[in-house]
Amino acid sequence: MRFRHHDGTTVHLAYCTNVHPAETLDGVLAQLSAYCEPVRHRLGRERLGIGLWLAVDAARTLDADPRALADLRAELDRRGLEVVTLNGFPYQGFGAERVKYRVYHPDWAHADRYAYTLALARILAALLPEDAEEGTVSTLPLAWHTVYDDERAARARAALTELGHRLDDLAEATGRSVRIALEPEPGCAVETTADAIAPLRAIGHDRIGVCVDTCHLATSFEEPGPALAALAAAGVPVVKSQLSAALHAERPGRPEVRQALAGFDEPRFLHQTRTRAGGGLWGCDDLGPALAGGVLPETGPWRAHFHVPLHAAPAAPLTATLPVLDEALEHLVGGKRPLTRHLEVETYTWEALPPALRPRTPDDLADGIAAELTLARDLLTAHGLKELP
């Protein structure tokens, strides 16, 4: 979906296909017909943006085989789909029964992460619509914090600096600009937008910036206005933003609240949980250990890294952080100029929801994704953007 900002800029809205895990190119092609095109039809659009997730095996196939890449481009066109952004955070296995900490491997200290991301950039340059100004790839925020020492930080910095140069070469060779966005996430070496400033200034390349995920922003209790202002003051570009909402529990000490939270404690994904107390941020790696007690204070609200469907906040006594998303949009696209032109709805947790809330059929899932995009569209037009055909 495309929108016109009042400064004349085109702003793109997509949904991320990591909700449909596939490890191979055949799996990716199957997603287009089973989910992406049906979502487009539900929205009544001639063209729909999707943020492709390509696991490493699919990416290697496309990067090595120009014919396969051309076929994917043709299939996207045939189904009325366009791609201006890729999700390069999960490397592989995102559809496994248990993902948890595996999603952070390999990190930016490992050569495989560099090779994978550069391959994604080359693929995206070939998939971009003819009238798109640039493409973006979101990626791991360096590493999980417990394995990130000075030596690994130096290797990651060198890899990202080299990647910036290779992206310059790609733009010169193809005429297509691709930028990379580190996605701050709780528990990582770059947990918050503030944490992103020092490493990105050290890299100092304008093709390497930040992906602001509004679920992660909310989970870490960052206020959108000051957070985005600090990035701008530091000269760190917001390359992309993922529109998502976290799980919010106002009174986590109450038995009925803990019981409701327990319904979201599931074995597949990591649900980092945070609260503010005593002037600081307290954290726990996952929702289960937080509920077990003795880790987080219960005097203030808890927020958990669980991507809640945008249009369907959980029932009381829980809520979602949709107001944080809306406030972030005010600063991202509501000003004189948009801070970013690439927005992506990223709710990959549909199958991890409590059983009563999960979609039962592919049609149910397509209905839910279309409802999320409709809500996102309404928020964008409320901030002054004009929807384009």
C-alpha positions in Angstrom: 0.0 0.0 0.0 1.2 3.4 -0.9 0.5 6.8 0.7 1.4 10.4 -0.2 2.9 12.6 2.5 2.1 16.2 2.2 5.7 17.0 1.2 5.1 14.8 -1.9 7.0 11.8 -0.6 5.7 8.3 -1.2 5.4 6.3 2.0 5.1 2.5 1.7 3.1 0.2 4.0 3.7 -3.6 3.8 3.1 -6.6 6.0 5.9 -8.9 6.9 5.8 -12.5 5.6 7.7 -14.0 8.5 4.3 -14.8 9.8 4.3 -17.5 7.0 7.6 -19.3 7.7 9.2 -21.0 4.7 12.8 -22.1 4.3 12.9 -22.6 0.6 12.1 -20.6 -2.5 9.2 -23.0 -3.3 7.8 -22.2 0.1 8.1 -18.5 -0.5 6.3 -18.9 -3.8 3.5 -20.9 -2.1 3.0 -18.0 0.4 2.3 -15.6 -2.4 -0.7 -17.5 -3.6 -1.9 -18.9 -0.3 -1.8 -15.7 1.8 -0.4 -12.5 0.2 -2.7 -12.4 -2.9 -5.8 -13.2 -0.8 -4.9 -10.4 1.6 -4.7 -8.0 -1.3 -8.1 -9.1 -2.5 -9.6 -8.6 0.9 -8.3 -5.0 0.9 -9.6 -4.4 -2.6 -6.2 -3.2 -3.8 -4.6 -3.6 -7.2 -1.2 -3.7 -5.6 -0.1 -4.7 -2.1 3.3 -4.3 -0.5 4.8 -7.2 1.3 8.0 -7.3 3.4 9.5 -10.6 2.4 11.4 -12.8 4.8 13.8 -15.0 2.9 15.5 -17.7 5.0 19.2 -18.3 4.1 18.5 -21.2 1.8 16.0 -19.3 -0.2 18.3 -16.3 -0.3 21.2 -18.4 -1.6 19.1 -19.8 -4.3 17.9 -16.4 -5.5 21.4 -14.8 -5.2 23.0 -17.6 -7.2 20.3 -18.1 -9.9 19.3 -15.0 -12.0 16.5 -17.0 -13.6 15.0 -17.9 -10.3 15.2 -14.2 -9.2 13.5 -13.1 -12.5 10.8 -15.7 -11.9 10.1 -14.4 -8.4 9.9 -10.9 -9.7 7.4 -12.0 -12.4 5.3 -14.0 -9.9 5.1 -10.9 -7.6 4.0 -8.8 -10.6 1.4 -11.4 -11.6 -0.1 -11.5 -8.2 -0.2 -7.7 -7.7 2.5 -7.7 -5.1 5.5 -5.4 -4.6 8.6 -5.5 -2.4 10.5 -2.5 -1.2 11.7 -4.1 2.1 13.0 -7.4 3.4 13.2 -8.7 7.0 16.7 -10.0 7.4 16.6 -10.5 11.2 15.8 -14.3 11.3 18.5 -16.3 9.5 16.6 -19.6 9.4 14.3 -21.8 11.4 11.8 -19.1 12.3 9.0 -21.7 11.8 10.6 -24.2 14.2 8.6 -25.4 17.2 11.1 -23.7 19.4 12.9 -20.5 18.3 13.7 -18.6 21.4 17.5 -17.6 21.5 18.2 -19.3 18.1 16.9 -16.2 16.3 20.0 -14.3 17.3 22.4 -16.6 15.5 24.5 -16.0 13.6 25.2 -12.5 14.9 27.1 -9.6 13.3 30.4 -10.9 14.6 30.0 -14.0 12.3 30.8 -13.9 8.6 27.6 -15.7 7.8 25.5 -12.7 8.9 27.4 -10.4 6.6 27.2 -12.8 3.6 23.4 -13.3 4.1 22.6 -9.6 4.4 24.7 -8.7 1.4 22.9 -11.4 -0.6 19.5 -9.9 0.6 20.6 -6.5 -0.6 21.4 -7.8 -4.1 18.1 -9.7 -4.3 16.2 -6.6 -3.2 17.9 -4.4 -5.8 16.5 -6.8 -8.4 13.0 -6.9 -6.9 12.4 -3.2 -6.4 9.5 -1.7 -8.4 10.8 0.5 -11.2 9.4 3.7 -9.5 10.7 2.9 -6.0 13.5 5.2 -4.8 15.2 2.7 -2.5 14.9 -0.6 -0.7 15.5 -1.5 3.0 16.6 -4.5 4.9 16.0 -4.8 8.7 18.5 -6.9 10.6 19.7 -8.2 14.0 20.8 -5.5 16.5 24.4 -6.8 16.5 24.0 -9.7 18.9 22.4 -11.0 22.1 23.9 -9.1 24.9 25.5 -11.9 26.9 27.8 -13.0 24.1 28.9 -9.5 22.9 32.3 -8.5 24.2 34.8 -6.0 22.8 36.3 -8.4 20.3 33.0 -9.3 18.9 31.9 -5.7 18.8 35.0 -4.8 16.7 34.2 -7.6 14.3 30.6 -6.5 14.0 31.6 -2.9 13.4 34.1 -4.0 10.7 31.5 -6.1 9.0 28.9 -3.4 8.9 31.4 -0.8 7.7 32.4 -3.1 4.9 28.7 -3.7 4.1 28.2 0.0 3.7 30.9 0.2 1.1 29.4 -2.8 -0.8 26.0 -1.1 -0.7 27.7 1.9 -2.4 29.1 -0.4 -5.0 25.6 -2.0 -5.5 24.0 1.4 -6.0 26.7 2.4 -8.6 26.3 -0.9 -10.5 22.5 -1.2 -10.5 21.2 2.3 -9.9 19.2 0.9 -7.0 19.8 2.1 -3.4 19.5 -0.4 -0.6 19.9 0.6 3.1 20.3 -1.6 6.2 18.5 -1.1 9.5 19.6 -2.4 12.9 16.4 -3.3 14.8 16.8 -2.6 18.6 15.3 -5.4 20.6 15.1 -6.0 24.4 18.0 -8.2 25.5 20.2 -7.5 22.6 23.5 -5.5 22.5 21.3 -2.7 21.0 18.2 -2.9 23.2 16.9 0.6 22.7 17.1 3.4 20.1 19.5 5.2 22.5 21.8 2.1 22.5 21.9 2.3 18.7 23.5 5.8 18.5 27.1 5.0 19.5 27.7 1.9 17.3 26.0 3.5 14.3 28.0 6.8 14.7 31.1 4.6 14.9 30.2 3.0 11.6 29.3 6.4 10.2 27.7 5.3 6.9 24.4 6.8 5.8 23.2 3.4 4.3 23.3 1.9 7.8 20.6 3.1 10.3 17.8 2.0 12.6 14.6 0.1 12.2 12.2 1.3 14.9 9.9 -1.6 16.0 7.1 0.0 18.0 6.6 -3.2 20.1 10.2 -3.2 21.1 10.1 0.5 21.7 7.1 0.1 24.0 8.5 -3.0 25.8 11.6 -1.0 26.8 9.3 1.9 28.0 10.9 4.3 25.5 8.8 7.4 24.7 8.6 7.8 20.9 9.1 11.6 20.8 12.3 11.8 22.8 13.6 8.6 21.3 13.2 9.7 17.7 14.4 13.2 18.5 17.6 11.8 20.0 18.2 9.7 16.8 17.7 12.8 14.6 20.1 14.9 16.8 22.7 12.2 16.5 22.3 12.0 12.7 21.2 8.4 12.9 18.6 7.7 10.1 15.4 5.8 10.7 15.6 3.5 7.7 12.5 1.6 8.4 9.8 1.1 11.1 7.9 -2.0 12.0 4.4 -1.3 13.3 3.6 -3.7 16.2 2.1 -3.7 19.7 3.4 -5.2 22.9 1.4 -6.9 25.7 0.7 -4.6 28.6 -0.3 -5.6 32.2 -1.1 -2.6 34.4 -1.2 -4.4 37.7 1.0 -7.6 37.4 0.7 -8.4 41.1 -3.0 -9.3 40.9 -3.8 -13.0 40.5 -6.2 -12.5 37.6 -3.6 -10.5 35.7 -0.9 -13.1 36.2 -3.4 -15.8 35.1 -4.1 -13.8 31.9 -0.4 -13.3 31.3 0.2 -17.0 31.7 -1.9 -17.6 28.6 0.7 -15.8 26.5 3.6 -17.8 28.0 4.3 -20.2 25.1 7.4 -22.3 24.1 8.2 -21.0 20.6 9.3 -17.4 20.9 11.2 -15.4 23.5 9.0 -12.8 25.2 11.3 -10.5 27.0 9.5 -8.7 29.9 10.2 -5.3 31.3 9.0 -2.9 34.0 10.1 0.5 35.3 10.8 0.8 39.1 13.1 2.9 41.2 14.0 5.1 38.3 15.4 2.2 36.2 14.4 -0.5 33.8 14.1 -4.0 35.1 14.2 -7.0 32.7 13.6 -10.7 32.4 14.5 -12.8 29.3 11.1 -14.4 29.1 7.6 -14.2 30.3 7.6 -17.5 32.1 10.5 -16.7 34.5 9.0 -13.3 35.1 5.7 -14.9 36.2 7.6 -17.4 38.4 8.4 -14.4 40.7 11.4 -12.9 42.4 12.8 -11.2 39.2 10.7 -8.2 38.4 9.1 -5.7 40.8 5.3 -5.8 40.7 4.7 -2.2 41.7 4.4 -0.9 38.1 3.1 -2.1 34.7 4.8 -5.0 32.9 5.3 -5.1 29.2 6.1 -8.2 27.3 7.7 -8.6 23.8 4.7 -10.4 22.3 3.5 -8.9 19.0 -0.2 -8.6 19.6 -2.5 -8.2 16.5 -2.9 -4.5 16.0 -6.7 -4.6 15.6 -7.4 -7.1 18.4 -6.1 -6.0 21.8 -6.3 -8.8 24.4 -9.3 -8.9 26.8 -9.2 -7.2 30.2 -7.3 -7.2 32.4 -4.6 -7.0 29.7 -4.1 -4.4 27.0 -1.8 -3.7 24.1 0.5 -0.8 23.5 -1.2 0.5 20.3 -1.1 4.1 21.7 2.7 3.9 21.6 2.5 2.9 18.0 0.1 5.7 17.2 2.4 8.2 19.0 5.4 6.9 17.1 3.6 7.4 13.8 2.9 11.0 14.7 6.6 11.6 14.8 7.6 9.3 12.0 5.2 10.5 9.4 3.1 13.4 10.9 5.7 16.1 10.6 6.9 18.3 7.7 8.8 15.4 6.3 8.6 11.7 7.0 11.5 10.3 9.1 11.1 7.1 7.2 9.3 6.0 4.0 9.1 2.2 4.8 6.5 0.9 7.3 5.9 -2.7 7.9 3.2 -4.4 10.0 5.0 -7.3 11.7 2.8 -9.6 13.7 4.5 -13.0 13.5 2.9 -14.4 16.6 -0.5 -15.4 15.3 0.1 -19.2 15.9 1.6 -18.4 19.3 -1.5 -16.6 20.7 -3.6 -18.4 23.3 -5.5 -21.2 21.6 -8.9 -19.4 21.6 -7.4 -16.4 19.8 -5.4 -18.2 17.1 -6.6 -18.3 13.5 -8.0 -21.7 12.7 -7.7 -21.6 8.9 -5.6 -19.8 6.2 -8.7 -17.7 5.5 -8.8 -16.7 9.2 -5.2 -15.6 9.1 -5.7 -13.6 5.8 -8.7 -11.9 7.4 -6.6 -11.0 10.5 -3.7 -9.6 8.4 -6.1 -7.6 6.3 -7.7 -6.2 9.4 -4.3 -5.1 10.8 -3.4 -3.4 7.5 -6.8 -1.6 7.5 -6.2 -0.3 11.0 -2.6 0.8 10.0 -4.1 2.6 7.0 -6.6 4.4 9.1 -3.9 5.5 11.5 -1.7 6.8 8.6 -4.6 8.8 7.1 -5.4 10.2 10.5 -1.8 11.6 10.6 -2.4 13.4 7.3 -1.2 10.8 4.7 -3.2 10.3 1.5 -3.8 6.7 0.4 -2.8 6.2 -3.2 -4.5 3.7 -5.7 
